[in-house]
Amino acid sequence: MWAEPVFQRGGATVHWTWEMGEREHYWGFSFRPWQANEPRAQILEQWTSSDNDLHHTEHFVTRVEHGNLYRFSAIWVAGR
């Protein structure tokens, strides 16, 4: 699963939220450059919050060196 590309200004630290995930599976996330020749896209922090109905929201604090388009993606692993 992935989200539409997002723009982040170079040198900026930004807090993004994504309503993705649930508690029954292991989730892995990535934050990647959309285009070539981007030297660094970092997830500085990542955490999960949930409400009383167990709707989960992922939080990411990201930093990039150059302003450009970036993409979040996620994958979950099912048990046997």
N, C-alpha and C positions, 0 to 999 in steps of 0.2 A: 504494500500500500504506500502511496506517496501523496503529498500535497502539491498543489500548484506552486510554481517557483515564487519566491519572495525576494524583494530587493532589500539589501542592507547596505548602508553607507559605509565606506571604508574607514577603519579605525574606530567604529562605533561598537559599543557593547549594548545588546538589545535583549529584552525579555519577551519571548514568544510563548504562546500557549497553543496547544493542540488537543482537541477532545478525541483522543485515540487511546485505546487500551482498556483492559478490564483485568480482573484479578485471577482469572482461571488459567492464564498462560504466561509464559515468559515472553517479554517484549524486548526487542532490540531496536535502537533508533540510530539514525545517522543524519548528519547535516553536511551536505556536499555542495561544491561549486556546480553551477549549472553549465558553465562554459569552461573551455580549456585555459591553461596558464594562470590559474589562481593559486598563489603560493600557500595560503593557509585559511582554513575555515575551522574554528574551534567551538566545541560545546564546553563552556566553562563550568556550568552547573546544569543538572537535570534532576527534577523531582516530580512526584505524582501527588495529586490531591484528589479527593473524592467527596461527594456530597452524601446525604442520608439515603439516597437511592442507588448508591454505588456507581454513579456516573463518574468516570475517571477523566481527569485532565492532566496532560503532560505539560510540564513547564521546562523551558530551555533558556539559558542565558548564553548567548553566542557572541563571538567576536570575529571579525574578518579584517584582513589587511587592505583589501581593495573593494570599493563599492561595486556591486554586481548582483546578478541573480543567483540565488542559492535554493536548494531543495531539501526538505525534510523527507525521510522515508522511514518506514517501520516494517518489522516482520515479527510474527509471533510463532512460537514453537508449541505444538500440541503434544500432550502426553499420549501414552499408548492406550 
